[in-house]
């Protein structure tokens, strides 16, 4: 396999703070009563997950909310660093991401300004963005609103613009998280066609979705996560069957 992404025994811990004392009264009570004192809980979003994604693969990550899918995607994107283990991405590989709706956009800036801002985050020069700008706006189908502030956009409009930018960055790797949670059916179908064309070009896709139909249509392989652990990695139909059985409460364990 011509590996593009390699995750080796990756774990990620977050600190969850309870009883954070912002008010003076609460802090004073904490001096007397233990239940008011701040405490920190360890939350392991991922535990010892290994995953190798080859060039041209389309890998779906499925699982319940809180299973670690988005955290794994953020580790691959370099947004988070693993607590242990390591994540390797092929040197020089350009990555396009759409992981959290609106991330990389400034709400007070217009859609036009945000196209330039978001693309610059990926290292594109102004001249580079000038070359793709018209195609991005045309793809997004929101040209009439492009000079309005992003804060006035619906979630569907933000998704349109974010996906349009990501799709036109000419990335080798595309990381997508729940892009079909918002937006109309026609634009979702357009996104699917773009993703299929992307795969046909031999590029790499890692796709988080609760939509079994989308995973079945787009992905060549799927991984099931539960409680931060990888339960299955392989055939899409088998992965979805396991995921559905877990959703229905019939399965809680598995093997990587």
C-alpha positions as CSV (number, residue, x, y, z in Angstrom):
1,X,0.0,0.0,0.0
2,X,1.2,3.5,-0.9
3,X,0.5,5.0,2.5
4,X,-0.5,8.6,2.8
5,X,-1.7,8.6,6.4
6,X,-0.4,6.4,9.2
7,X,-1.7,6.6,12.8
8,X,0.3,4.4,15.2
9,X,-1.3,3.5,18.6
10,X,-2.8,7.0,18.9
11,X,-4.4,8.1,22.1
12,X,-5.9,11.5,23.0
13,X,-6.8,12.7,26.4
14,X,-8.7,15.8,27.2
15,X,-9.1,17.5,30.6
16,X,-12.8,18.1,31.7
17,X,-13.1,20.7,34.3
18,X,-15.9,20.5,36.9
19,X,-17.0,23.2,39.3
20,X,-14.8,25.9,37.8
21,X,-15.1,28.8,40.2
22,X,-15.6,32.1,38.5
23,X,-17.6,33.8,41.2
24,X,-16.0,34.9,44.4
25,X,-18.9,33.4,46.4
26,X,-18.3,30.0,44.8
27,X,-14.6,30.1,45.5
28,X,-15.2,31.0,49.1
29,X,-17.7,28.1,49.4
30,X,-15.0,25.8,48.0
31,X,-12.8,26.6,51.0
32,X,-15.4,25.1,53.3
33,X,-17.3,22.5,51.2
34,X,-15.6,19.9,49.0
35,X,-18.5,19.7,46.6
36,X,-17.8,23.3,45.4
37,X,-14.1,22.7,44.8
38,X,-12.9,22.5,41.2
39,X,-11.8,19.1,40.0
40,X,-10.4,17.8,36.7
41,X,-11.5,14.6,35.0
42,X,-9.5,12.8,32.4
43,X,-11.5,12.0,29.3
44,X,-9.9,9.7,26.7
45,X,-11.4,10.5,23.4
46,X,-9.1,7.9,21.6
47,X,-7.3,4.8,22.9
48,X,-4.6,3.0,21.0
49,X,-6.0,3.6,17.6
50,X,-3.9,2.5,14.6
51,X,-4.9,3.3,11.0
52,X,-3.2,3.3,7.7
53,X,-4.8,5.0,4.7
54,X,-3.4,4.5,1.2
55,X,-3.3,6.7,-1.8
56,X,-6.7,6.7,-3.6
57,X,-8.6,5.2,-0.7
58,X,-11.9,6.6,0.6
59,X,-12.2,5.6,4.2
60,X,-15.4,6.2,6.2
61,X,-15.3,6.6,10.0
62,X,-18.5,5.6,11.6
63,X,-19.7,5.3,15.2
64,X,-21.9,6.9,17.8
65,X,-21.5,10.5,18.9
66,X,-18.5,10.7,21.2
67,X,-16.9,7.6,19.7
68,X,-13.7,9.5,18.7
69,X,-14.3,10.0,15.0
70,X,-13.9,13.8,14.9
71,X,-11.0,13.7,17.2
72,X,-9.2,11.2,14.9
73,X,-9.9,13.5,12.0
74,X,-8.5,16.5,13.9
75,X,-5.3,14.6,14.7
76,X,-4.8,13.8,11.1
77,X,-5.4,17.4,10.2
78,X,-2.9,18.5,12.8
79,X,-5.5,20.5,14.8
80,X,-4.8,18.4,17.9
81,X,-1.6,16.6,18.9
82,X,-1.9,13.0,20.3
83,X,-1.3,12.4,23.9
84,X,0.6,9.2,22.9
85,X,1.4,7.5,19.7
86,X,1.9,9.4,16.5
87,X,0.2,10.4,13.3
88,X,2.2,10.7,10.1
89,X,1.1,12.3,6.8
90,X,3.1,12.0,3.7
91,X,5.6,14.9,3.4
92,X,4.3,17.6,1.1
93,X,0.7,16.2,0.9
94,X,-1.7,19.1,0.6
95,X,-4.7,18.5,2.9
96,X,-8.1,20.0,2.5
97,X,-10.4,19.9,5.5
98,X,-14.0,20.6,6.4
99,X,-14.1,19.4,10.0
100,X,-16.2,21.9,11.9
101,X,-18.7,24.1,10.2
102,X,-17.4,27.7,10.0
103,X,-13.9,27.0,11.3
104,X,-11.5,29.2,9.4
105,X,-14.3,31.8,8.7
106,X,-14.7,35.1,10.5
107,X,-18.3,35.9,11.1
108,X,-17.9,39.7,10.7
109,X,-16.2,39.3,7.3
110,X,-18.1,38.9,4.0
111,X,-18.2,35.6,2.1
112,X,-15.7,37.1,-0.4
113,X,-13.3,38.0,2.3
114,X,-13.6,34.7,3.9
115,X,-12.8,32.8,0.7
116,X,-9.4,34.6,0.7
117,X,-9.0,34.2,4.5
118,X,-9.8,30.5,4.5
119,X,-7.7,29.7,1.4
120,X,-4.7,31.6,2.9
121,X,-4.8,29.3,5.9
122,X,-3.8,26.5,3.5
123,X,-0.9,28.5,2.2
124,X,-2.4,29.9,-1.0
125,X,-1.2,33.3,-2.0
126,X,-3.6,36.0,-3.1
127,X,-2.8,35.3,-6.7
128,X,-3.6,31.6,-6.2
129,X,-7.0,32.5,-4.6
130,X,-7.7,35.0,-7.5
131,X,-7.3,32.0,-9.9
132,X,-9.9,29.8,-8.1
133,X,-12.2,32.5,-6.7
134,X,-14.8,32.5,-9.5
135,X,-14.9,28.7,-9.5
136,X,-15.4,28.6,-5.8
137,X,-18.3,31.1,-5.8
138,X,-19.9,29.5,-8.8
139,X,-19.7,26.1,-7.2
140,X,-21.2,27.4,-3.9
141,X,-24.2,28.8,-5.7
142,X,-24.4,31.8,-3.3
143,X,-23.0,34.5,-5.5
144,X,-25.8,36.9,-4.7
145,X,-24.8,36.8,-1.0
146,X,-21.1,36.7,-1.4
147,X,-20.6,40.3,-0.1
148,X,-22.8,39.7,3.0
149,X,-21.2,39.0,6.4
150,X,-20.9,35.3,7.2
151,X,-22.8,35.9,10.4
152,X,-25.9,36.4,8.3
153,X,-25.5,33.1,6.5
154,X,-27.6,30.0,7.2
155,X,-25.7,26.9,8.2
156,X,-26.4,25.5,4.8
157,X,-24.9,28.5,3.1
158,X,-21.8,28.3,5.3
159,X,-21.4,24.6,4.3
160,X,-21.7,25.4,0.6
161,X,-18.9,28.0,0.8
162,X,-16.7,25.9,3.1
163,X,-17.0,22.8,0.8
164,X,-16.5,24.9,-2.3
165,X,-13.2,26.2,-0.9
166,X,-12.0,22.8,0.2
167,X,-12.9,21.2,-3.1
168,X,-11.0,23.8,-5.1
169,X,-7.7,23.7,-3.1
170,X,-6.5,20.8,-5.3
171,X,-5.7,18.7,-2.2
172,X,-4.2,15.3,-2.3
173,X,-6.1,14.4,0.9
174,X,-9.6,15.6,1.8
175,X,-10.9,15.3,5.4
176,X,-14.6,15.8,5.8
177,X,-16.8,15.7,8.9
178,X,-20.6,15.4,8.7
179,X,-20.9,17.6,5.6
180,X,-24.3,16.2,4.9
181,X,-25.7,17.3,8.3
182,X,-26.9,20.6,6.8
183,X,-27.8,21.9,3.3
184,X,-30.3,20.9,0.7
185,X,-30.5,17.5,-1.1
186,X,-29.5,19.0,-4.4
187,X,-26.2,20.5,-3.1
188,X,-25.5,17.3,-1.1
189,X,-25.8,15.3,-4.3
190,X,-23.4,17.8,-6.0
191,X,-20.9,17.2,-3.1
192,X,-21.1,13.5,-3.5
193,X,-20.3,13.8,-7.2
194,X,-17.3,15.9,-6.4
195,X,-16.1,13.4,-3.8
196,X,-16.5,10.5,-6.3
197,X,-14.6,12.5,-8.9
198,X,-11.9,13.2,-6.3
199,X,-11.5,9.5,-5.6
200,X,-11.5,8.7,-9.4
201,X,-8.5,10.9,-9.7
202,X,-6.6,8.7,-7.2
203,X,-6.8,11.1,-4.3
204,X,-7.4,10.2,-0.7
205,X,-10.6,10.8,1.4
206,X,-11.3,10.3,5.0
207,X,-15.0,10.9,5.7
208,X,-16.9,11.0,9.0
209,X,-20.7,10.5,8.6
210,X,-23.8,9.1,10.3
211,X,-25.3,8.6,6.8
212,X,-25.0,5.0,6.0
213,X,-26.1,5.7,2.4
214,X,-23.3,8.2,1.9
215,X,-20.7,6.0,3.4
216,X,-21.9,3.1,1.2
217,X,-21.9,5.2,-1.9
218,X,-18.6,7.0,-1.4
219,X,-16.2,4.8,0.7
220,X,-14.1,1.8,-0.3
221,X,-13.5,0.9,3.3
222,X,-14.9,1.8,6.7
223,X,-13.7,1.8,10.3
224,X,-16.1,1.6,13.3
225,X,-15.1,3.5,16.5
226,X,-16.7,3.0,19.9
227,X,-15.6,4.6,23.2
228,X,-12.4,5.9,21.5
229,X,-11.3,2.4,20.3
230,X,-11.3,1.0,16.8
231,X,-13.7,-1.9,16.7
232,X,-13.6,-2.8,13.0
233,X,-11.6,-1.9,9.9
234,X,-12.6,-3.3,6.5
235,X,-15.5,-4.0,4.3
236,X,-18.1,-1.1,4.2
237,X,-21.1,-3.3,4.4
238,X,-19.7,-5.3,7.4
239,X,-18.7,-2.0,9.1
240,X,-22.2,-0.5,8.7
241,X,-23.9,-3.7,9.9
242,X,-21.7,-3.6,13.1
243,X,-22.5,0.1,13.5
244,X,-26.2,-0.5,13.2
245,X,-26.1,-3.4,15.7
246,X,-24.3,-1.1,18.1
247,X,-26.9,1.6,17.6
248,X,-29.6,-0.9,18.4
249,X,-27.8,-2.1,21.5
250,X,-26.9,-5.6,20.2
251,X,-23.1,-5.1,20.2
252,X,-20.7,-3.2,22.4
253,X,-17.4,-4.9,21.8
254,X,-15.3,-5.9,18.8
255,X,-11.8,-6.3,17.7
256,X,-9.5,-4.0,15.7
